[in-house]
Amino acid sequence: MSYFLNFKDWLSTARKEYLQDFVKNGGSAVKFLVSEDGFQHEDIVSSLRQVAESEGFFFAAVNAANTKTHMIDKIFHEVAKQVNWDNLAYSFLSRILSNSLKLPDNRSDFTLIKIANLNEQSEPEMRRSINTLLRQYLFTDYLMTQEFRIAMLRLCEYQLVPDEINTLTYTCIKEWLQGELRLLSDLKKALIFQKIGRHNARQMLFSLSHWLKLAGKSGLVLSLDISRYTEKQRPR
């Protein structure tokens, strides 16, 4: 256990020793912080977010006041609500396609047809090439669970050919990730057959951390405010 005179010293050490080095290079760490210098929790979270994002990490904050942080599935769903899944899918696709293909400058032109035209290929040829890359870099990446890989694959396909991906399926995938899906049967077409619960949420969180790296982020910084559990009487 380390003791710091003030929060700024702790934040500087966390940034230098962990975010810029250990965690960015693939490590993971859990740190408990008890503030005694008058800092409000909102200020602490804001400072953590600023530092994490400046180092290229995705930052998510979960508060026990409105989320059951003792349940891993509730934590994952709350984190999922803060993720821009479309941006991650687009970033991932751009990274794997840019090595061998010319890509449009504008995101609005990032479609299968326009990429095919830009590279002077037919649409079927381009589809086969992209499917091969998606299988190589996404579907066979077993550091992510099968359900997570399938979900990300559908989101990537939606970026390229939104008309071919059923809008209901696309919406249901996001609701599934965020714990808001009512009928699991709506996801059968996407080959996802189970909800995210206590039995698989931890693996889903690990998968998300890996997916962030694949999409160009340095990793995940997750702030859990559990101060509500220290109160003797539950607030109204």
WOKASUL-V459698 format. One record per residue. N is the residue number from 1. SS is DSSP state (H for helix, E for strand, L for the rest). PSI is psi in whole degrees, 0 to 359 (NA if undefined). Layout:
BEGIN
n = (N	N)
ss = (SS	SS)
psi = (PSI	PSI)
END
This chain:
BEGIN
n = (1	2	3	4	5	6	7	8	9	10	11	12	13	14	15	16	17	18	19	20	21	22	23	24	25	26	27	28	29	30	31	32	33	34	35	36	37	38	39	40	41	42	43	44	45	46	47	48	49	50	51	52	53	54	55	56	57	58	59	60	61	62	63	64	65	66	67	68	69	70	71	72	73	74	75	76	77	78	79	80	81	82	83	84	85	86	87	88	89	90	91	92	93	94	95	96	97	98	99	100	101	102	103	104	105	106	107	108	109	110	111	112	113	114	115	116	117	118	119	120	121	122	123	124	125	126	127	128	129	130	131	132	133	134	135	136	137	138	139	140	141	142	143	144	145	146	147	148	149	150	151	152	153	154	155	156	157	158	159	160	161	162	163	164	165	166	167	168	169	170	171	172	173	174	175	176	177	178	179	180	181	182	183	184	185	186	187	188	189	190	191	192	193	194	195	196	197	198	199	200	201	202	203	204	205	206	207	208	209	210	211	212	213	214	215	216	217	218	219	220	221	222	223	224	225	226	227	228	229	230	231	232	233	234	235	236)
ss = (L	L	L	L	L	L	H	H	H	H	H	H	H	H	H	H	H	H	H	H	H	H	L	L	L	L	L	L	L	L	L	L	L	L	L	L	L	L	L	L	H	H	H	H	H	H	H	H	H	H	H	H	H	H	L	L	L	E	E	E	E	E	E	L	L	L	L	L	L	L	L	H	H	H	H	H	H	H	H	H	H	H	L	L	H	H	H	H	H	H	H	H	H	H	H	H	H	L	L	L	L	L	L	L	L	L	H	H	H	L	L	H	H	H	H	H	H	H	L	L	L	L	H	H	H	H	H	H	H	H	H	H	H	H	H	H	H	H	H	L	L	L	L	L	L	H	H	H	H	H	H	H	H	H	H	H	H	H	H	H	L	L	L	L	L	L	H	H	H	H	H	H	H	H	H	H	H	L	L	L	L	L	L	H	H	H	H	H	H	H	L	L	L	L	L	L	L	L	L	L	H	H	H	H	H	H	H	H	H	H	H	H	H	H	L	L	L	L	L	E	E	E	E	E	E	L	H	H	H	H	L	L	L	L	L	L)
psi = (131	147	130	145	329	165	325	322	317	316	320	318	317	321	313	313	334	300	322	350	279	306	320	333	14	358	174	152	150	126	134	131	124	114	130	9	21	2	134	149	324	322	322	312	318	318	319	317	314	315	315	313	328	337	8	10	156	131	134	143	132	131	131	346	333	3	136	88	353	359	116	327	325	323	313	316	320	320	317	328	340	354	136	91	325	318	321	318	317	317	317	312	316	321	317	335	332	342	335	353	155	135	149	150	326	140	330	340	6	76	161	316	314	327	320	314	320	329	10	46	159	160	317	320	316	322	316	320	316	321	323	317	320	323	320	315	348	299	333	15	96	8	352	147	160	315	320	318	318	317	315	326	317	321	324	317	324	326	326	318	76	333	334	338	121	126	324	316	317	315	320	326	317	319	323	316	325	2	24	3	128	313	114	338	336	344	3	326	333	2	35	124	5	148	167	115	195	337	338	0	326	318	327	322	320	319	318	318	318	320	323	320	318	331	4	359	159	341	201	130	118	120	123	112	106	21	335	328	347	352	135	324	134	127	157	NA)
END
